Amino acid sequence: MSGRDGFSIVVSIAEWDVDLVPRTLPSWLSLGSTDVVLCVDAPASERLLGSIGLVVGESKAVRVLQIPENPGWRFRHAFTRREGFRAAKFDRILTGDIDIVVNKNCLRAVELVGGDGVGLVSLSKRRGGGTLGEVARNSSKRLSRLVRKRTFFTGLYAMYRPYWLDSENQAQLMKVEHPHLQELPQDEAIYLGEDIILRDSMIARHKIIYLPEVGGTDLRISLEDRAPIQARTGVRYYQDGKPMGYVLAQSIMYGRGTLLGTYADLLFREKGGVAIFREYAGSIAYWGRTAGTYLLRGIRSR
């Protein structure tokens, strides 16, 4: 069964997510889908199944899909999510992670996919990890949206299954490692998980919409903000010749101290302390040029 007469929800739940289930799953169920697919590893533990059962109760809308290991896929989460996509009853699918408390804004994304060539609609997320860094990231992204008129892609989105099927290169995706296991990345997308690959594949053939509306609150620190990923990003920025001003701005705006520390450590070890001082001084000029660019854009747009 498929079509536009309803929508499915697909959410992957790992064993270590069991404590999140009672906090977040009720919000997914409140969206009113008649087909909620919960993807878990096979065999799932009694503790995880019991936690899901306490939330779901007698609901007939929820299916728990136990997915066996597939050695052909290096990143298991990418595989389990796509098994959920295939098992969904409807072509319009809302997906995200179990660490998100979602709200009714998600229904707007669902309404848009599949019509007028729209393949994917991303919703904004509020970071809720509970750290000072999360406060900085929420504030900076709100400011960026206002100044740059830009909305960011997130892991909370609705997609239209036929457009996904005719776009994504599964062979490419099967080779992707878990971001924490990867060596030095070739591009930033590798840090943001398999969703970026899906987005980039679909955008080549279909329309993508980024909604500014907040569709949910992420209770965990996002992948790109975790220390191991910050460190790898710092290495890449150094190797790519990014100026200190850019790295410093990223670190301050998004509360990414490990990013700056890794970059500065490489600079010191390879070029010495004088280079660090020179780069910091050059940051003032960099910020001045950047501010001037945005000011001119604002004037021209009036």
Secondary structure by P-SEA (a helix, b strand, c coil): cccccbbbbbbbbcccccccccccaaaaaaccccbbbbbbcccccaaaaaaaaaaacccccbbbbbbccccccccaaaaaaaaaaaaccccbbbbbccccccccaaaaaaaccccccccbbbbbbbbccccaaaaaaaaaaaaaaaaccbbbbcccccccaaaaaacccaaaaaaccccccccccccccccccaaaaaaaaaaacbbbbbbcccccccccccccccaaaaaaaaaaaaaacccaaaaaaaaaacccaaaaaaaaaaaaacccaaaaaaaaaaaaaaaaaaaaaaaaaaaaac
